[in-house]
Amino acid sequence: MVRIQKRLVKKRYYGKALYQYPVYSFNIPKKFHELLQPFVGEELQADIECKSNTLIIMLTPKPRKPLEKPFLNKKNANLPSAKSRENSDNYEQF
């Protein structure tokens, strides 16, 4: 059994204005903990539907961006090419 909980968060800005907003949450029963382990720490997209007195909450992981290698994928790296390094070595010898 799951119960939706509502709490009111109150924040003060500069000691004067009070800003408040509701936060909804629910606890997931222990029997589902093994199913959740692959998604712990991931960003999930939530889609919520209400059909015939039933609340459907669908969580899907957001697609990850492929990790970029910051140096190798740059088109204009700030390092001289091998040929220009060879030429600069020749100039340094004189």
C-alpha positions as CSV (number, residue, x, y, z in Angstrom):
1,M,0.0,0.0,0.0
2,V,1.2,3.5,-0.9
3,R,0.0,6.7,0.5
4,I,0.6,10.1,-1.3
5,Q,1.9,12.6,1.2
6,K,1.7,16.4,0.9
7,R,3.8,18.9,2.8
8,L,4.0,22.6,2.5
9,V,7.5,24.0,2.1
10,K,8.0,27.5,3.4
11,K,11.0,29.6,2.6
12,R,11.8,33.2,3.6
13,Y,13.7,35.5,1.3
14,Y,15.8,38.2,3.0
15,G,13.8,37.7,6.2
16,K,10.7,39.4,4.7
17,A,8.8,37.7,2.0
18,L,7.4,34.2,2.6
19,Y,7.3,31.8,-0.3
20,Q,5.5,28.5,0.1
21,Y,4.7,25.6,-2.3
22,P,3.4,22.1,-1.9
23,V,5.6,19.0,-2.3
24,Y,4.1,15.6,-3.0
25,S,5.8,12.3,-2.3
26,F,5.2,8.7,-1.5
27,N,7.3,5.8,-0.2
28,I,7.9,2.7,-2.3
29,P,7.3,-0.6,-0.6
30,K,10.3,-2.8,0.1
31,K,9.2,-5.6,-2.2
32,F,9.9,-3.2,-5.2
33,H,13.4,-2.1,-4.0
34,E,15.2,-4.7,-6.2
35,L,13.5,-3.4,-9.3
36,L,14.5,0.2,-8.5
37,Q,18.3,-0.5,-8.0
38,P,19.3,0.0,-11.7
39,F,17.6,3.5,-11.7
40,V,19.1,4.8,-8.5
41,G,21.0,8.1,-9.2
42,E,19.6,8.4,-12.7
43,E,17.4,11.2,-14.0
44,L,13.9,9.9,-14.7
45,Q,11.2,11.5,-16.7
46,A,7.7,11.2,-15.0
47,D,4.5,10.8,-17.0
48,I,1.3,10.7,-14.9
49,E,-2.2,9.7,-16.1
50,C,-5.5,9.3,-14.4
51,K,-7.8,6.6,-15.9
52,S,-11.0,5.4,-14.4
53,N,-10.1,6.1,-10.7
54,T,-6.5,4.7,-11.2
55,L,-3.4,6.8,-11.0
56,I,-0.6,5.6,-13.4
57,I,2.9,7.0,-12.8
58,M,5.4,6.0,-15.5
59,L,9.1,6.7,-14.9
60,T,11.5,6.4,-17.8
61,P,15.2,7.1,-17.7
62,K,16.3,10.1,-19.8
63,P,18.6,9.2,-22.6
64,R,22.2,9.9,-21.8
65,K,24.4,12.0,-24.0
66,P,27.5,10.1,-25.1
67,L,30.5,11.2,-23.2
68,E,32.7,13.5,-25.2
69,K,36.5,13.4,-25.0
70,P,37.0,17.2,-24.6
71,F,40.4,17.3,-26.2
72,L,40.1,14.8,-29.0
73,N,36.8,16.0,-30.4
74,K,37.9,19.6,-30.8
75,K,38.3,20.6,-34.4
76,N,40.7,23.5,-33.7
77,A,43.0,22.3,-30.9
78,N,45.5,24.8,-29.7
79,L,48.5,22.5,-30.1
80,P,50.8,22.8,-33.1
81,S,50.8,19.9,-35.6
82,A,53.6,17.5,-35.8
83,K,55.0,19.2,-39.0
84,S,55.0,22.6,-37.4
85,R,56.8,21.2,-34.3
86,E,59.5,19.7,-36.6
87,N,59.9,23.0,-38.3
88,S,60.1,24.9,-35.0
89,D,62.8,22.5,-33.8
90,N,64.9,23.3,-36.9
91,Y,64.6,27.0,-36.2
92,E,65.7,26.5,-32.6
93,Q,68.9,24.8,-33.6
94,F,70.3,27.9,-35.4
